[in-house]
């Protein structure tokens, strides 16, 4: 079996990006509506997995954000490849300083744009006042984590990159467990008592998402760099010149995923798996599942070349940031869906109307994304 890694593009990346974005843009609402209309065990279980955990623990919905960040990390070696080859260099860390500075500027620009877009999603343009604006955001964390992972990628060889990864996770663990928080002490991993929450209250401007901490806060962005690095390791592995067959690559991905999941489960005993704090155990556990998700899409699409079924996901993934921003409140898709399909939906039973309403929203979103895809209009950051 052969793969597509030598042509500089992995279709599976767009499909996986589209898969995770589907649940954010409207997929979750379809499942919740189905669970109410037809409360059979599978729908009820799926609905329960499309909620964030209250604190410790993990659901599928908790994995969506880190998988998206992981995918950004996988893309990194591919996106930097042209710039590196243009300079006649094979190893990014050997780039001349002037060339690196150009890349740094482009990286910083991308990060700043993501930060601003995150502010806009959080309501910056409502002009509610500085203290009412939430400055921490999903897009901001993606930008910052990707930026610092990129700095590590450009300046260190693979061995030192792995040291950075281990150092970030272990360092975050030790800081969260050993540095005391005034009024609480050390190692208190609650919303109020954690070092992460304390740093957010001290240094994060504007409104916190949860009053005493922010799930996209300052300190927990550090281990998120580890999530981006994991993706970067996988991208480097796929892009590297080696004699592994596609089957061997898949088996190695599965093996590494299992190892990471086991490490996450073992670490959970002393440092609970927790998305809100982005704990080191969370990075390992979800990192393992991120690899498994990617391995599935990679096998089906890039190795076996069964890709027609994934076209809707590719359409979503190709404009993922745009549809994320639109579905977070910038566009009222439900209004348009009701205008187009509301009359027909009224002919269905009361119990099933919410199901068809949520599906109609997805249809409108996909129609918009397909139009943009055909026009080749993409929000590239």
N, C-alpha and C positions, 0 to 999 in steps of 0.2 A: 504493500500500500504506500502511496505517496501523499504528500501534503502540499499546501500552497505557501509555505513560509518563505520560499525563495523568491516569490514575486513581489515581496515587500508589502503584502496586504493579507490580513486574515479576515475573511468574511465572517468567521465565527465570532470575532470580537464585536462587530456591529450587531450581530444577532443576539449575543448575550447582553449587550448594552440595551438593546431594545426589549429583551425579555424582562429585565429588572425594571426598566422604565414603564413598561405596560402596567405593572401592578400599581405604580404610583399614580399614573395619569387617570386610570379609571378601572383597572382590573379588580382591585380590591372591592370596589363598590358593587360590581357584578356578583362576586362571591358572597358578600354580605347579604345582598338581596335574595340570592338563590337559597341561602341558608334559612331565611325567613319564609320564603315561598314553598320550599320543599326541604324541610328539616331532616334530611337523611344524614346518616353519620358522616359520609365523606364531605358533604358541603359544610356541615357544622364544624368538622375538624379543620377544613381549609379556612373557614371564616375565623376560627380561633387563632390560626397561624398568621392572619393578616392584621394583627394588632401588635403594638409594641408591648414588651413586658413592662410591668410597673417599676421594677428595679432589677434585681438579680435574675438571671435566667436568659433564655434565648428563644425566639420564634423566627419563622421564615422572614417576617417583615423586618426584624432587626438586622437581617443579613443584606437587605437590598442596598442600603447606602454603602457599606464597606465593599460589596461586590462591585459597585459602580466605580469606587475609588481604585479597587484592585485592577479593573479593566484599564483605567487610565494609566496605571503603572505598567501593565503589559504592553501598552501602545508606545511607551517611552523609547525603548531601544529601536523600534521601527521608525518613529518620528524623527529621532536624532540621526538616523543612518545617513540620509542624504547630506546633511550638513557636515557630518564627519568625513564622508567620502569626497565631498567637494574640496576639502582641505588636503586631500591626499593622505589621510591618516586612517589607520584601521582601528585604533583604540581611542575612545573618547578622551581619556585622561591625558593623551599625548598632544591634544590640540594646542596650537599656539595661543598665547594669552589673548591676542586681539580677536581671534576667532571665538574663543570662549566668552569674551565680553559681549560679542554680538548675540550669542545664544542666551547669555544671562539677561540681556536687555529684553529679548523676545519672551523669555520665561517670566520675567518680572511684569511685563506688560500683560501677559495672559492672566497672571495671578491677580493683578489689580482689577482687570475687567471682571473676573469671576467674583471678586470681593464686592464690586459695585453692583453687579447683577444680583448678588445675594442680598445686598441692602435693599434693592428695589423689590425683590420678592417679599421681603419682610416689611414693606410699607414705607420705605424712605420718602417716596413722592407724595405721601399723604400729608407730609409736613406737620406731624403731630408734636414735634419738639424733640430735641436731642435725647432727653431722658426717657421718651416713650418709643424710641426707635431701637429695634433689636439689631445689633451689628454682627453678632455671631450667626452663621448660616451654613447650610449644607454646601452651597457652591463655594463659599469662602473657605471652608475646610478642605474641599477638594483642591482648590487653587493653592493653598498654603502647603498641604501635605505633598502634592505633586511637585511644587517648587523645590522644597528642601530635599525630597528624594532625588530630584533631578540634579541638584548640586552634588549630592553624594555620588550619583552615577557618573557625572562628568569629571570628578576629581579623584576617584579611588578605583582600584581594580576590584575584581569580584570578591576576592578574599576579604579585603578591607570593607567592602560593602556589607558582607555578612557580619563582620564584627560590629559595624554600625547598627545593623538590625538587632543583633543580640543585645548590644549596649543600650539601645533605646528602650527595649522591652524590660530588661532587667533594671535599668536605671529608673524607669517609671514605677516599676513595682516597689523598689526600695524607697523611693521618695514618698509614695502613697502610704507605705507601711510604717516608715520610720520618722518622717518629719511631722512634728506635732502641730496641731491647729489650735489656736487660742480658744479656750473654753471647752475643748473636746479631747485633746490629746492626740497621740499618734495612732495611725492605723484604723481610724473610724471611717468605714466606707459607707456612710450614709449621705443623703442629699446635703444636709447641713454640715456634717462633720468631716467630709472628705477634703483633702488638700486641694483637689480640683475645684470644688465648689468655693472654697475659701479664696483661691486665687481669682476666680471669676468675680466674686464680690468685691475684691480689692482693685482689680485692674481692668476688668471688662467694662467699657463704657455703655451707656444706654440701658435698655431694659433686658433683663435676663429672661430666658424662656420659661424657667420654673422658679422664679423669684430668688431662690437661694443658690442656684447653679444653672449652667446652660449645657445641654447635651452636645453642643458644638463649641464649647468654651475654649479658653486659651490653653490650659495645661493639657487637656485631653487631646489636643491636636498633635502633640508630640508622638504618642503611640500610633496615631493615624498615619504618620510618616512610615511606620513599619508596615502598615497595610499596603501603601503604595510601593514600598520596596519589595514586598512579596510578589506583587504583580510584575515589577521590574525584573526580578530574578527569573520568573517564568518567561517573560519576553526575551531575555538574554539567552536563555536555554534554547528556545525555539529558533531564535535568529542565528545562534552560533553555528560555526562550521564543525559538524561532528558526523560520525558514521552511523548514528542511531537511525533505525527505521522508524516509520510513523507508529508502528505497533509498540516498539520499545519506548518511544517518547510517551505514549499514552500510559503504558504500565508504570513508567517512572513518575509521571504526574500523579497517578492514583496512589502509588506508594508514598510519595511525599505528602499528599493530602492526608492520608491515614496517620502518618507520623505527627503532623501538625494538629490534627483533631485530638489525638491521644495526649499530646503535650498540653493542649488547651483544657482537656478534661481533668488531667492531673493537677494542673496549676489552679484550676477552679476551687480546689479545696482550701487554698490559702489566699487566693486572689480571684474572687468570683467572676464568672463570665458576666459582663455587664456592659451593654452598649452605651448607656448614659455616661459612664466613666471611661469608655473605650479601653477597658483593662487589657493587660498583656495577654491574659488567657483568652479574652474575646478576640484579639488580633489573631492568635494561633488557631483557635477553633473555627472562626469564620473564614480565615485564610485557607484552611483545609477544604472547607466546603466551596469556597470560591474556585479553587483549583479543580474540584470535582465538577462544578457547573461548567467551567471552561472546557474541561476534558470531554464532556458530553457533546457540547456544541462543536468543538474542534473535530471530534471523531465523525460525527454525522455530516458536518458541512464541508470541512476542509480536507478530510481524509477519504470518506466514502462518497463525497460530492452529492449528497442528497440535500439540496439547498432551496428547492422551489417552495417547500412548505414554510421556510423561514423568511420569505420575502416581506410579510407584514412586520416582522420583528426588525428586519434590516431597515425598513422605511422609518420605523420609530427610532432605532438606534442612530440613524444618520442625522437626525435632528433632535437628539435627546435633551440638550440643554434648553432649546426653544420650547419643546412640549412640556418640559418640567416647569418652566416659568409660567407658561400659559395655563397649565392645569392647577397651579398653586394660587390662582385667583385673578390673574391678569386678563383672562378671557372667560366669558360666561358660556361655556359649551352647552350647558344644560338648557339655556334659553333658546339657542339655535336648534338643539335636538327636539325640544318641545314644539317649536314652531313647525319643524319639518315632519315630525312623527307623532306628535301629541294626539292628533285626531285618531289615528289608527290604534294607538295604544289604549285609548279609552274603550275600545271594543273588547279588550281582554279582561279577564277576571281581576278583581281588586287586588288579590294576593300577588298576581304576576305582573301587575303594572309597574312596580318599582324595578323588576328585573328587566323588562323591555325598555324602560326609561334609561337605565344605566347602560344597556347595550347600545341604545341609540346615541348616547353621548360618545361611546367608543367609535361608532361608525362615523360620526362627525369629525372626531379627532383624526381618525385614519384617513378620511377624505382630504382633510387639510394637509396632513403629512405627505400623502401620495402626490397631491398637487405640487407641493414644494419639492418633492423628490424628482418628479418628472421635469420640473423647471430648473433643477439643480441649484435651488436656493437653500443654502445651509447656513445655520448660525455657527460659524467656526470661531472658536476662542483659543 
